[in-house]
């Protein structure tokens, strides 16, 4: 039976601020400027700015040296995703882990996830434990975000080698950087959906006067077990709530602010033994953060900026034990501090052109702890890093720009390791010792354990060429060489993780992972035709991955080789090649007499990942092809769209094939600006959206649980949004 998740009392703030980039807009509303903040530390002259996006418009950012995906506020309002994976899953080159749909769904970029994809909020890492288990939720709710940015390529060197696959950046105004017009602004939104009986709500307010701005926000989401074409997916209910408050001083030369946020949730793990034992997770995070910028009037430096964040994260994994008693079976904790300081020098005139640049220093300290059954998976670890990086950009004539970047890190990872037999099977040889039960210990029961510390010095570099082309196109070529230090979980894992149904074995002797990437892009943001196309090729040396051995285990290593309920997974290194493409295009085909637009859009993406021995990298998303029609006029917006995922037959050993599926989606919304003086509201939007209208059986090829769970079936969502 579905379990009950009681709503906890929410004592935090109850309002959510959304930037003016929000909402579906009527034709008469001026679209605000949107600035993409994540790609480069060089703010002036970097070309990161993009215009305001109309409803349904393909967001193209032409002035960046590497591919940037933007999910604007209007899309968040209409879709109302509860995870970052939900918000990004249909974008070219991006999918999700969908371990617990609607709750634990981490983004996958170009087939890369976990330790290669950095998730951050306003420049500071998420500071959770989602990288060490697909069942672990990311404590960021998209409903409070102004936009979501996905950064790939050399620009990721700003954030570290753990972002080798890309950066997912949630941007919001929890630290205000400007004073609201007329002294205050705010927004509210709400939605109801049918597949999971979902209920979403969020609200915010910003108040400012005398150079001081205050921001307060909050959200709450709830859903029951979601429906599939084969019935309800048991144990998939979820709840989440949280909020934040931030205060800034904003002056002529910059700003400085600080804030506090709280997040808590409770959700189930569907499928297999996890559903049978009613496994649930209850993540909680408290975070303090600060951010500031000072712009100099003269001197060698143009600006200095800083980011600082510290958090305390914890979740319990609850479920029925062998005696049928509901109890806490495992606990994960993470205490982490991260800081970054950047300085940008003034433009320098050279014989070749104008040179602008920025340098930064970043430090990070994370202490991960586990207990209960998870105590055997990963004993407490201590990871520390200190890095310096440099970006320089040269503006040449005729629309040609060059960029070079570099980064060097010092990484220290300390933990406890066990030394397993080469076969990863117990030998069952006597040790001469006696256990607590009086029985002789076997070698499989007495694996040698010791404290272990690894130190790495990853070095990375990147370059980019950006050229304005005829007819509004911009072409780019970029390359990067990145070294990634193994994460603590890859080095020191050594036991069972019931929620993911795996028995994980790390390798304390892993080497640096090296990646060499070349990327070519073509983008067009102006006029009736918009294009965003990228092709890439990456050569990995000593690529680290979780190899499924085919051995089954129970809770202890001595059980491996039997018919246990856990898959044995070993962290392994092997050379690999990744290549693929991401294409999105949109054409405003007809301009109506009423000032509206009727258009078409299309997208295609694929990634192929193969080891040098000819075998395939596990859990790679399939080719996808999609397109549709849209109409936008006098506040009305309508769209019909189809996205088809092909069969995935290129699979790793001990992996199963995945059938393709077709997602049909449709939406209709209406936006009306109003007289704020009369009604108190600037603008409101109301709409309806349908997902998976064909009620397809959808299994995610990139998920560990694809054979056990289906993704949600047909669903209809009603939504309402208002700005005041």
Steps between C-alpha positions, in 0.01 A plus 500: 500500500616859445651645815383822656730801513369749756571864423741653745421840646676763291621772730729669248433787263210466263576725204707447180663783299528450124691737273323699232596233249202306622170395372319478171478851361244684296609672181496844667731406787864604463727199524775551759866440441632161609869463587653154495731510800669162518720451189788739566640712782555777243185708528561808288567423137430129539187504291302307758191714479194374322173676430176425676338181373138500387272209588622184333795674336813288462756656739823544304805665658730581206778687680651214700801289405326174588148365488255641757150368559256738670164409656330838547252581773203477262579134430534424871159655567323297233677171570528535880775237542582379849858394417776640282492177300131555424571857386778398261416149379358603161784740410748382235791312655342476845306223672441395860578212734125454590585272790199637688308707240387833638735473798846357422568589136849639445593648159717296262697702244632330186483163675698627802362530852582505871869587552530666158198732525514785748170635630506844657273778617608859436859388450534279810494119480186322615695333787291183525566127448321454167826411325546178701155350442232548235239458773619822668303812412656834410380755760408765241141557393468662153184689598710767675741549209500787254669279245718190469823504302699201374863576413728272303851522361803701621277738699459223760864557606369787708344247738736202509590165350192345663306699237671324212162401353329832559352739755131524589453844652176597676476880499270698728492821703545363849774760534357814336731679256267793419220697663146411388306753292251702706650362821355150485418213267386143539350197336288198580438181308304181544417185310309171506590191297315176440754214462639534852219713647765770533456825691760777460518846647761773534506869579746785564548863574786749457506826690758775457570852623803714593749263332373195694309214335327210675394177328278227647378188320344162562354197324307183572436200273314176560411197290357152546611180329505590131305321231646302209335315209524186718357654817634689799876493565500394864719690746554801273328767713700811587486819704741797508495844655743776577584864467763768538562855617772731376613857574727719288652846509503641147708803417631683197817288487353159573319293757552258786247265652441187700216253544369180651300218341330187629388191308331181613324218319367148536469265204482132417717280277279310253569162346616159620611438856506874577126525443432175685687627807345850467842666479479878552756778525461826694770749390544818703743782430575833667726736307663838562626691199648834407585680180634839400663715235697825504573699182805728508497848351870485411808285536611169356184311592152552368314291759537247779231243583454233764273204576483307828277216613485257793241233564396214724330215310348177633263230389379173647404197296201334666326174422382165625770271633500121479262488798256739332582787737517849352830656606793715390730272305767748388598865546705728274640835612708765328646818645659717239648846450586658166635842410613676185657841433549648152671816382452645153768726355428809295498462120850517353556637150751288308622510141262211429192632676339547840596250770267437794534234764438375850671276752359316796573283800260230620509288815281214618477282810253209527458251782273211402375259765290185489352274764270204532510265202663778297787505749632196321465671164714802574675584826543871576703679235670838493551671163682832463589697190664830417515631145600799293372583151546760229284610204628743234308622197634693200262706289634518143348675203226380267303331780778258597559418867750263661492356851747294702458357848692291747453342841716318752372324812636335811263224614525288813260210566523303826292198602503133591559232240465124482709271283287253304613190308571562131197288408271700735376165630552375858768233541356354823842399628550474879678791667573344839284765669169452679204733456265635768268204447782256580526374142827511304539802280554454130711719274184638344384620840831655603603720209796718589399861566720802546492877490601628162579845361541591134631828364455621144598809300263520204598749228263619228500741209258618235473727199222647292449681170182699438424655160206707382374365169264636231122501551529525879673167557782454750747214470718360776780249540623402844729243650593392848729269686370409845640283776254379764593365841301192611227583751503353849217257419690369196804438718353372825157339441496151648153369578127476445258779414149363532316795348686456170514119535877501446811369672765756409876448505736794453863498393740702718762482225300679231699744287410841366236490230599698188271639230584672172200665332439691178164674450361685197193721525274705276240734653253763383284697741356779285225511245230244419747208485679399820760224509709340774715212371805332654716201415768361732764229533665395829786259554521370859810342648430292814127573494351403839170315493291260704540158346223250567682170559195274475562374856213519749552587867311552822607737778846349560782423257499140617161460329623607156476229238162376614150606398490818708278800429784748433698554181875508554655815352872568478655838422726434202713699255515455125568723199189617317373724220185713519361691204163646414294795386223728629283698262203726573337732248190715480339695216235769527325394180198731496439845648127554544305823446447523876873516566531134591737227387441145376814292490663160501788357698715188487773331703736204479769367731713192544807381687707193422739375769730204447806352671817421309424128512182558297254464788253775585497732799199412721177696532533731199186687382363413153467715188206741525312689230217746552308796369170685504296813435429808711279808485550819699262799472349766730590313819396159370760227463436151362738218415488138385826308513624144448828352630598148392774300674633212292578149623827472689682185390859618557534370854770393742551151640229395749277783375164456326372669184235772515207548265431840351199718573320808372395789722213719377460829686261792462442824690282808493544812714379859518687795647335831582678814628291700746502840666703450816355814660146365468542127558836475675612255227731581209422189297343156532527177301265203497546184297473127445769256391487132403798262513537148357155534346541168315545329839821333383692251710821696561819345634815708534805329347730701729332383821619222730133412557366502143395134516312550828314828458309687233503876477169686543225443246247748363475814712318833484614805696313822584714797599461859616760770542481866602749785534437802718 
